[in-house]
Structure formats: C-alpha cells, structure tokens
Amino acid sequence: MSDADFSTRYEDTLVAIEDTVEDSGTDLDYETVNDILTLTCANGSAIIITRQSATRQLWLAAKSGGFHFDMGDDDWICDADGETLSAKLSAICKSQGGVDIEFDFS
C-alpha cells in the first residue's frame, strides 16, 4: 500500500466514524483536529484515533488500553488480537461510554 492509499483509507475511516456517530442519535460527541479523531462520551471520557504514517497503522486509545490496527481487505485489523476496528470500537463505546453504536468500515 502506498502512502497515498494509506492516507485515503485513514481519512475515509474517520469520515465513516463521524457519519455513524452523527446518524446514531447517541450521546457521543466527536471532533477531528489535525487528523486526530476524539470521541467524547457523556461521562467525559475520550476515545482517540490517530494515524501512524511511519508504520501505516491506525491507533486507538481508550480507557481499556491502546490498540494498533493494520489495514485489511475490508476493515482495519488489530495486530494484537485480530479483532476488527468496527467490532472493537463498537465494544469500547459500549463499555466505556454506555453507548450502543455499530460501526462498519467494510
């Protein structure tokens, strides 16, 4: 994957997350600044998604830990446990913020 392909896929993922949150009607806020997406839960806790261009990874930081994702065919795949970003982000929103939301990046 080229740097341009990586950047496009990362940016498309941020837009997909924002669109999903916007359309969900949940009590979850988002803000993107300098390619860093912060999801803020009603309890004030944050879930942060960043780009790591040097390793061509997407990183997710939450109360439960930090997770590194490589781009798969349809979704980002966690390099520690093989879980997709869609599944992990949905689970983190539920456990950390009490928000039922389903993400799908395929």
C-alpha positions in Angstrom: 0.0 0.0 0.0 1.4 3.4 -0.9 1.4 6.4 1.4 -1.4 8.0 -0.6 -3.5 4.8 -0.3 -2.9 4.7 3.4 -3.9 8.3 3.9 -7.0 7.9 1.8 -8.2 4.9 3.7 -7.4 6.5 7.1 -9.3 9.7 6.1 -12.2 7.6 4.7 -12.4 5.8 8.0 -12.6 9.0 10.1 -15.4 10.2 7.9 -17.2 6.9 8.3 -16.9 7.1 12.1 -18.1 10.7 12.1 -21.1 9.8 9.9 -22.0 6.8 12.0 -21.9 8.9 15.2 -23.9 11.7 13.6 -26.6 9.4 12.3 -26.8 7.3 15.5 -28.6 9.8 17.7 -26.5 8.7 20.6 -24.9 10.8 23.3 -21.5 10.7 21.8 -19.6 13.7 20.5 -16.8 13.9 18.1 -14.1 16.3 17.0 -11.3 16.0 14.4 -8.2 18.2 14.7 -5.0 17.6 12.7 -6.2 14.1 11.6 -6.9 13.1 15.3 -10.4 12.0 16.0 -11.7 12.3 19.5 -14.9 10.7 20.5 -16.2 12.1 23.9 -18.7 10.0 25.9 -21.4 11.6 28.1 -19.3 10.6 31.2 -16.4 12.8 29.9 -14.1 10.0 28.9 -12.4 10.1 25.5 -11.7 7.6 22.8 -8.9 8.8 20.5 -8.0 7.6 17.0 -4.7 8.7 15.4 -2.7 8.0 12.2 0.7 6.5 12.5 2.1 7.1 9.0 5.6 5.6 9.6 4.1 2.2 10.4 0.9 2.7 8.2 -1.3 1.9 11.2 -4.3 3.4 12.8 -4.0 3.7 16.6 -6.9 3.7 19.0 -6.6 4.8 22.7 -9.3 4.1 25.2 -9.6 3.5 29.0 -9.1 -0.2 28.2 -5.8 0.4 26.5 -4.1 1.2 23.3 -4.6 -0.8 20.1 -2.8 -0.8 16.8 -4.6 -1.6 13.6 -3.3 -2.6 10.1 -5.4 -2.2 7.1 -7.1 -5.4 6.0 -9.1 -6.1 2.8 -12.3 -4.6 4.2 -11.5 -3.3 7.7 -8.6 -2.4 10.0 -7.3 -5.4 11.9 -5.9 -5.2 15.5 -2.3 -6.5 15.4 -2.7 -7.9 19.0 -5.9 -9.9 18.8 -7.1 -9.9 15.1 -10.3 -8.1 16.0 -11.6 -5.6 13.5 -11.8 -1.9 14.2 -15.5 -2.0 13.7 -16.1 -4.6 16.4 -13.5 -3.1 18.9 -14.7 0.5 18.5 -18.4 -0.6 19.0 -17.4 -2.6 22.1 -15.3 0.2 23.6 -18.1 2.7 23.1 -20.5 0.4 24.9 -18.1 -0.5 27.8 -16.5 3.0 28.3 -19.4 5.2 27.4 -22.6 3.1 27.7 -23.3 3.8 24.0 -24.8 1.2 21.7 -23.5 2.0 18.3 -22.4 -0.3 15.5 -19.6 0.7 13.2 -19.0 -0.9 9.8 -16.0 0.0 7.6 -16.3 -2.7 5.0 
